[in-house]
Structure formats: C-alpha cells, structure tokens
Amino acid sequence: MRTALVTGGTRGIGAAIAKALQDAGYKVAANYAGNDEAAARFSEETGIKSYKWSVADYDQCAKGVEAVEADFGPVDVLVNNAGITRDVMFHKMTPEDWQAVINVNLNGIFNMTHQVFAGMRERKFGRIVSISSINGQKGQMGQTNYSAAKAGEIGFTKALAQEAARFGVTVNAICPGYIATDMVMAVPEAVREKIVAQIPVGRLGEAPEIARSVLFLASDEAGFITGSTLTVNGGQYIV
C-alpha cells in the first residue's frame, strides 16, 4: 500500500484529493497550515490524519515529512496543493503581498518536493503532482503574484521531470479552472455568473474532478506521462 501526502489537504480541492486517494487504497496524510477546527473536523469525518506545518518554511517541511514517514512509511505520492491568494492590483501590491504568495505557492513546492525526492529516486518510484492554475497559464489582472507563482510551478514541473524520469519518478502539473469550492461560492452570485459565462461547458468545475485527475497521474498506468500540464477548466482557456 503506497503512501500519499497532500498539502493543503484538509479543505477544498485538497480535501477532495485526499479522500479520493484514500478511497483508492492509499495511506494518506493531509497537511494544513492554520485552520485547526477545519482540520480536526476533516480528520474526524474521514479518518485521514492531519499534520500542521507551513509549506513556506523549509525546516517545518522537513520535520513534517519526517513525522508522516514515521507514521506511514516513505512518501510515494506527493500532491503539492497548498496555496494562498493576496489579490490586489499591481500598483497597490506590497512586497509583503508578493512574498507571501511566492513563499507558499512556489517556494512551498520546492520545500516539500526536496524532502521526498531523494527517497523516490532511491526506490525507483515516485509521483509528484502540483496543483497550478488556469491563471498560471493565461494570467489574471489583480493576481500578478499568484499568476507568477503558478506559472513557476509549471516551469518547475517541466524541469524536474527531465531529471526524475530515469528514476521512475514522474512530475506533472494540473491547472484547474474555476472550481466550486467554498472560496469561489462565497463570491457574489452576479460575479459567479460572469465567470460561468466564460466557460464553454457552462458550469463551474467540481473538486472531485480535480481529484480524479490526480488519481490518474498518481497511478502506475500514468508512468509514461511526465513533464505534462493537465488542463481541467471546462474549455475556458485552451492550450
């Protein structure tokens, strides 16, 4: 039985990914950064153990992965899902707005992947899946920090895939479009309607649709797919 670790795994898309992996037979650990109440509720409902640390802190990541591996064994599947937004137009963006998003969304995937990559190489198997974004592909006004970080995840994926391939480790990214998470559903209905109007399939995505994409990329059957970006956005942005 393989072990999967999902960052930002107790809410939203991350929670759907963690539950799908559990249902598929993986031993699953879910990382979270701050919402203790949500994490406790998630663990109680699913039986998936949650671990608190900030992916923006390299040393916390090292200790966190050590704790997960002590409980479950070596991590075979890493899902880099943790992310934050600090949306503001660029002329009003502060250095703190920029650094916070880069530190979590981009530096976080280095901090996490660096903890598990050597072991994956040695065991000749690993699956690294990073959850990027449609806005890392097309950009989005008010999100220069977020779009830059998410585009960086795609570059990270393409480069590391080339280093990892001969060791049986695949590295891929998924770019969700607008998904019906609590955050998106909290947007005023009139704004949501404008978003949906831009999506050819005529609806928001669902978190389990992203989770099923992760399941495929994590599987043995996806061993010939690496360095790829899977676009899951209902046709809103076609690449």
SERONU-785434 format. One record per atom (N, C-alpha, C): x, y, z. Coordinates in steps of 0.02 Angstrom, whole numbers, padded with zeros to 5 digits, always signed. Example, Ala and Ser with C-alpha at 12.3 -4.5 7.8 and 13.67 -1.06 7.14 Angstrom:
residues 2
+00660-00284+00390/+00615-00225+00390/+00660-00165+00390/+00642-00112+00354/+00684-00053+00357/+00645+00002+00394/
END
This chain:
residues 239
+00042-00060+00000/+00000+00000+00000/+00044+00062+00000/+00033+00106-00047/+00075+00165-00055/+00051+00222-00011/+00097+00266+00005/+00083+00324+00048/+00079+00387+00006/+00027+00426+00017/+00018+00490-00017/+00014+00546+00034/+00045+00602+00019/+00044+00661+00060/+00015+00719+00019/-00037+00750+00045/-00071+00805+00010/-00063+00868+00052/-00030+00919+00024/-00025+00982+00060/-00089+01023+00049/-00106+01063+00100/-00171+01097+00096/-00227+01047+00088/-00221+00991+00124/-00263+00933+00110/-00325+00926+00152/-00343+00975+00193/-00400+00967+00237/-00461+01007+00216/-00454+01047+00163/-00511+01087+00140/-00511+01090+00063/-00568+01104+00034/-00574+01119-00036/-00548+01064-00082/-00511+01084-00132/-00485+01036-00181/-00439+00985-00146/-00399+01008-00099/-00353+00963-00064/-00389+00908-00027/-00444+00926+00006/-00483+00875+00043/-00512+00824-00005/-00537+00847-00063/-00564+00801-00112/-00510+00753-00138/-00449+00780-00148/-00393+00738-00171/-00376+00686-00117/-00370+00709-00055/-00352+00663-00001/-00403+00606+00005/-00467+00623+00002/-00519+00572+00008/-00519+00524-00051/-00507+00550-00111/-00505+00506-00170/-00446+00458-00165/-00389+00481-00142/-00331+00437-00134/-00345+00384-00082/-00377+00404-00027/-00395+00355+00025/-00442+00302-00003/-00492+00324-00041/-00540+00277-00070/-00507+00229-00119/-00452+00253-00150/-00416+00211-00199/-00366+00164-00165/-00361+00167-00099/-00319+00119-00063/-00252+00145-00039/-00240+00209-00047/-00177+00238-00022/-00182+00251+00053/-00125+00248+00087/-00118+00278+00153/-00108+00352+00142/-00149+00393+00174/-00150+00465+00158/-00136+00507+00220/-00093+00556+00211/-00081+00608+00261/-00099+00675+00230/-00131+00717+00270/-00152+00783+00245/-00117+00837+00286/-00082+00881+00252/-00051+00939+00284/-00099+00998+00284/-00093+01041+00334/-00130+01104+00334/-00087+01156+00371/-00105+01220+00363/-00063+01273+00390/-00093+01307+00451/-00160+01318+00452/-00185+01362+00504/-00252+01347+00534/-00298+01317+00496/-00367+01310+00519/-00374+01244+00558/-00361+01249+00624/-00362+01189+00666/-00432+01157+00668/-00483+01200+00671/-00552+01174+00675/-00570+01134+00613/-00555+01161+00554/-00570+01126+00492/-00531+01061+00487/-00468+01062+00508/-00426+01002+00504/-00452+00948+00551/-00472+00968+00611/-00498+00919+00659/-00563+00888+00633/-00606+00930+00604/-00669+00905+00576/-00655+00858+00517/-00609+00876+00474/-00591+00834+00417/-00565+00766+00440/-00519+00766+00488/-00491+00703+00512/-00543+00659+00546/-00588+00691+00583/-00641+00653+00617/-00688+00622+00566/-00705+00658+00514/-00752+00633+00464/-00722+00579+00419/-00657+00584+00405/-00626+00540+00355/-00580+00488+00383/-00555+00500+00444/-00504+00455+00471/-00435+00469+00443/-00427+00520+00402/-00362+00539+00374/-00326+00584+00424/-00266+00565+00443/-00229+00604+00492/-00204+00669+00462/-00210+00723+00499/-00188+00788+00475/-00127+00811+00516/-00084+00848+00482/-00021+00871+00511/-00013+00945+00496/+00004+00983+00547/+00007+01056+00540/+00079+01080+00531/+00091+01111+00473/+00153+01150+00463/+00144+01195+00403/+00188+01245+00398/+00186+01291+00342/+00233+01267+00287/+00206+01258+00227/+00249+01237+00172/+00298+01291+00152/+00287+01352+00175/+00333+01407+00160/+00398+01403+00201/+00400+01359+00250/+00457+01352+00295/+00492+01285+00282/+00553+01288+00257/+00588+01226+00238/+00598+01179+00297/+00618+01207+00355/+00631+01164+00413/+00566+01132+00438/+00511+01170+00437/+00447+01140+00457/+00428+01084+00409/+00441+01092+00345/+00426+01039+00297/+00467+00977+00312/+00531+00986+00327/+00574+00929+00343/+00547+00891+00403/+00529+00927+00455/+00503+00894+00516/+00434+00863+00503/+00393+00897+00463/+00327+00871+00447/+00330+00806+00408/+00372+00804+00357/+00378+00743+00317/+00408+00687+00359/+00454+00704+00403/+00483+00654+00448/+00428+00623+00491/+00382+00664+00515/+00327+00638+00556/+00281+00594+00516/+00264+00614+00455/+00221+00574+00412/+00253+00507+00397/+00317+00507+00380/+00351+00445+00362/+00360+00400+00422/+00365+00428+00481/+00368+00387+00542/+00302+00351+00553/+00246+00383+00534/+00180+00353+00542/+00161+00304+00486/+00181+00321+00424/+00155+00285+00366/+00208+00253+00321/+00271+00268+00332/+00322+00245+00286/+00337+00298+00234/+00385+00283+00189/+00407+00333+00140/+00350+00358+00096/+00353+00422+00079/+00302+00453+00037/+00314+00433-00036/+00264+00402-00066/+00268+00381-00136/+00235+00432-00183/+00184+00467-00157/+00147+00515-00197/+00144+00580-00158/+00169+00634-00188/+00165+00700-00158/+00119+00743-00202/+00068+00771-00171/+00024+00817-00206/+00035+00887-00176/+00066+00930-00215/+00079+00999-00194/+00017+01041-00210/-00027+01046-00160/-00090+01080-00171/-00096+01146-00131/-00057+01153-00078/-00064+01211-00035/-00053+01276-00074/-00096+01324-00060/-00089+01388-00095/-00130+01442-00060/-00109+01505-00070/-00145+01562-00043/-00151+01615-00097/-00195+01663-00086/-00201+01721-00130/-00194+01784-00089/-00166+01836-00119/-00164+01903-00092/-00179+01950-00151/-00241+01947-00174/-00258+01981-00237/-00263+02056-00228/-00228+02091-00272/-00230+02165-00272/-00198+02188-00337/-00221+02243-00364/-00191+02270-00424/-00118+02287-00411/-00077+02278-00462/-00004+02280-00452/+00020+02345-00422/-00009+02402-00442/+00016+02466-00416/+00001+02475-00342/-00043+02433-00315/-00057+02434-00244/-00026+02375-00206/+00006+02330-00242/+00034+02270-00211/+00095+02288-00170/+00097+02262-00109/+00154+02274-00065/+00205+02217-00073/+00267+02229-00053/+00315+02174-00052/+00291+02115-00010/+00254+02130+00043/+00227+02076+00085/+00175+02034+00047/+00132+02067+00007/+00084+02032-00034/+00119+01985-00083/+00172+02010-00114/+00210+01971-00162/+00244+01912-00129/+00281+01925-00076/+00321+01872-00044/+00278+01819-00013/+00222+01837+00016/+00179+01787+00048/+00156+01735-00002/+00134+01758-00061/+00109+01711-00111/+00165+01670-00142/+00221+01702-00157/+00278+01666-00185/+00304+01614-00135/+00307+01632-00072/+00335+01587-00021/+00292+01524-00013/+00227+01531-00014/+00183+01472-00006/+00176+01435-00072/+00157+01470-00125/+00136+01437-00187/+00194+01411-00228/+00250+01445-00227/+00307+01424-00268/+00363+01394-00226/+00387+01432-00177/+00440+01404-00134/+00415+01343-00098/+00350+01341-00084/+00321+01283-00050/+00330+01218-00087/+00327+01220-00154/+00334+01156-00190/+00408+01134-00191/+00454+01182-00189/+00524+01163-00179/+00534+01133-00110/+00509+01169-00059/+00519+01146+00010/+00492+01076+00022/+00434+01060-00008/+00404+00995+00001/+00436+00941-00042/+00445+00956-00106/+00472+00906-00152/+00543+00887-00132/+00581+00935-00107/+00650+00921-00088/+00654+00870-00031/+00602+00865+00009/+00603+00817+00065/+00593+00745+00042/+00559+00735-00013/+00539+00666-00033/+00575+00642-00096/+00607+00687-00133/+00632+00669-00199/+00690+00618-00195/+00735+00627-00148/+00792+00580-00143/+00768+00509-00130/+00719+00502-00086/+00693+00435-00071/+00658+00405-00131/+00621+00445-00168/+00588+00420-00228/+00640+00395-00279/+00693+00433-00287/+00748+00413-00333/+00777+00345-00312/+00789+00338-00248/+00821+00276-00223/+00774+00216-00233/+00710+00226-00222/+00662+00171-00228/+00638+00159-00300/+00659+00204-00345/+00642+00199-00416/+00567+00204-00429/+00533+00243-00386/+00462+00257-00399/+00443+00320-00361/+00403+00360-00394/+00375+00419-00361/+00327+00455-00407/+00280+00489-00377/+00232+00530-00414/+00228+00598-00379/+00245+00650-00416/+00240+00718-00391/+00190+00755-00435/+00136+00778-00404/+00083+00814-00441/+00073+00881-00407/+00082+00935-00445/+00073+01002-00417/+00009+01033-00447/-00030+01063-00403/-00092+01095-00424/-00077+01168-00440/-00071+01182-00505/-00059+01250-00528/-00126+01284-00538/-00136+01321-00592/-00199+01358-00601/-00205+01382-00673/-00266+01389-00695/-00279+01421-00760/-00246+01490-00763/-00241+01524-00705/-00212+01591-00706/-00136+01590-00708/-00106+01532-00698/-00035+01524-00712/-00021+01514-00786/-00074+01497-00823/-00068+01488-00896/-00084+01552-00934/-00138+01585-00914/-00161+01643-00952/-00151+01710-00918/-00132+01708-00853/-00127+01769-00815/-00196+01794-00794/-00196+01839-00743/-00259+01867-00720/-00245+01934-00686/-00278+01985-00708/-00268+02051-00676/-00284+02047-00602/-00245+02082-00563/-00253+02080-00491/-00218+02021-00458/-00185+01980-00500/-00152+01920-00474/-00081+01912-00502/-00044+01965-00508/+00024+01957-00534/+00065+01910-00490/+00057+01915-00424/+00093+01871-00379/+00071+01798-00388/+00006+01786-00387/-00021+01719-00393/-00006+01689-00462/-00016+01728-00515/-00004+01702-00583/+00070+01686-00593/+00114+01728-00565/+00185+01715-00571/+00204+01651-00535/+00177+01641-00475/+00193+01580-00437/+00166+01518-00472/+00106+01522-00498/+00075+01464-00529/+00109+01448-00596/+00131+01499-00632/+00170+01487-00693/+00238+01455-00674/+00266+01477-00618/+00328+01447-00595/+00321+01373-00579/+00263+01353-00553/+00251+01283-00540/+00255+01241-00604/+00231+01269-00658/+00233+01234-00722/+00305+01227-00746/+00345+01280-00739/+00415+01276-00757/+00453+01226-00714/+00439+01226-00650/+00469+01178-00603/+00454+01107-00625/+00391+01096-00644/+00368+01029-00665/+00407+01006-00727/+00412+01049-00777/+00445+01030-00839/+00519+01015-00829/+00552+01054-00786/+00623+01044-00774/+00637+00982-00732/+00602+00975-00676/+00615+00918-00633/+00596+00852-00666/+00545+00853-00709/+00526+00792-00744/+00584+00763-00783/+00624+00807-00813/+00681+00783-00853/+00735+00751-00809/+00743+00777-00749/+00793+00747-00703/+00767+00682-00673/+00702+00677-00663/+00673+00622-00624/+00656+00560-00666/+00648+00569-00731/+00618+00516-00773/+00657+00450-00768/+00722+00453-00770/+00761+00390-00771/+00760+00353-00705/+00730+00384-00654/+00725+00352-00589/+00654+00326-00575/+00611+00327-00625/+00543+00303-00616/+00499+00352-00579/+00519+00415-00577/+00481+00467-00542/+00450+00513-00594/+00385+00521-00592/+00352+00567-00639/+00333+00631-00602/+00334+00686-00639/+00320+00752-00612/+00272+00787-00659/+00212+00801-00635/+00161+00832-00678/+00125+00887-00641/+00090+00928-00679/+00050+00983-00650/-00021+00978-00675/-00067+01001-00635/-00137+01007-00654/-00156+01081-00648/-00188+01107-00699/-00211+01176-00697/-00288+01178-00695/-00317+01182-00635/-00389+01188-00631/-00412+01256-00655/-00473+01258-00682/-00506+01321-00693/-00543+01340-00630/-00602+01370-00639/-00640+01392-00580/-00681+01333-00553/-00666+01316-00490/-00695+01257-00458/-00743+01280-00402/-00797+01244-00393/-00849+01264-00345/-00827+01248-00273/-00773+01280-00251/-00751+01274-00182/-00787+01327-00140/-00779+01323-00074/-00810+01372-00030/-00788+01443-00049/-00725+01451-00068/-00699+01517-00084/-00734+01546-00146/-00742+01505-00197/-00775+01529-00258/-00849+01540-00246/-00881+01495-00209/-00952+01501-00197/-00969+01561-00152/-00918+01587-00116/-00929+01646-00074/-00929+01710-00115/-00908+01706-00178/-00909+01764-00222/-00982+01781-00238/-00998+01846-00243/-01068+01864-00259/-01093+01828-00322/-01156+01810-00321/-01185+01771-00375/-01177+01804-00443/-01183+01869-00445/-01176+01905-00509/-01106+01895-00538/-01055+01893-00494/-00986+01882-00517/-00977+01811-00541/-01007+01763-00504/-01003+01693-00524/-01035+01683-00593/-01090+01717-00604/-01124+01711-00669/-01079+01736-00726/-01041+01788-00714/-00994+01813-00764/-00938+01763-00777/-00916+01730-00723/-00864+01678-00731/-00891+01620-00773/-00949+01595-00754/-00979+01538-00789/-00991+01554-00863/-01008+01617-00877/-01020+01637-00947/-00958+01629-00990/-00899+01628-00959/-00836+01620-00996/-00815+01547-01004/-00854+01501-00975/-00835+01430-00976/-00879+01393-01026/-00851+01367-01080/-00892+01335-01131/-00938+01280-01107/-00918+01241-01057/-00962+01187-01034/-01019+01215-00992/-01017+01278-00974/-01073+01311-00942/-01082+01300-00868/-01029+01282-00834/-01033+01272-00761/-00964+01277-00730/-00964+01284-00664/-00901+01279-00626/-00880+01206-00623/-00816+01195-00613/-00791+01128-00602/-00807+01105-00531/-00799+01040-00519/-00810+01012-00453/-00743+00984-00427/-00732+00991-00362/-00669+00968-00333/-00653+00894-00348/-00703+00849-00347/-00687+00779-00364/-00661+00769-00435/-00676+00816-00480/-00649+00811-00548/-00574+00822-00548/-00550+00867-00505/-00478+00877-00498/-00447+00816-00463/-00483+00790-00414/-00457+00732-00377/-00448+00672-00423/-00496+00661-00468/-00490+00605-00514/-00430+00614-00562/-00415+00675-00579/-00356+00689-00620/-00292+00671-00583/-00290+00688-00519/-00232+00670-00478/-00226+00594-00473/-00281+00559-00462/-00279+00486-00457/-00248+00455-00519/-00267+00481-00578/-00239+00454-00639/-00164+00466-00643/-00142+00527-00630/-00071+00543-00635/-00030+00506-00582/-00061+00488-00526/-00026+00452-00474/-00021+00377-00487/-00059+00352-00535/-00064+00281-00547/-00004+00253-00584/+00005+00186-00580/+00056+00153-00620/+00043+00162-00694/-00021+00165-00712/-00039+00170-00783/-00017+00235-00815/-00001+00285-00774/+00021+00351-00800/+00097+00358-00801/+00132+00302-00800/+00204+00304-00795/+00240+00334-00856/+00205+00340-00913/+00235+00369-00973/+00218+00442-00980/+00184+00469-00930/+00164+00540-00931/+00205+00577-00880/+00248+00622-00903/+00288+00663-00857/+00306+00728-00891/+00313+00780-00849/+00326+00847-00876/+00265+00878-00907/+00207+00850-00896/+00145+00872-00929/+00105+00919-00884/+00065+00959-00917/+00016+01002-00883/-00053+00982-00905/-00093+00956-00860/-00161+00935-00874/-00208+00993-00860/-00241+01017-00912/-00285+01074-00906/-00357+01050-00893/-00385+01072-00837/-00452+01049-00817/-00494+01112-00803/-00520+01142-00856/-00552+01207-00847/-00617+01216-00887/-00645+01161-00913/-00708+01167-00949/-00704+01202-01015/-00643+01209-01041/-00633+01242-01105/-00624+01318-01100/-00617+01344-01039/-00612+01416-01030/-00547+01444-01061/-00494+01405-01056/-00430+01425-01086/-00399+01362-01116/-00392+01361-01181/-00370+01301-01216/-00298+01308-01237/-00256+01260-01217/-00185+01262-01234/-00166+01197-01269/
END
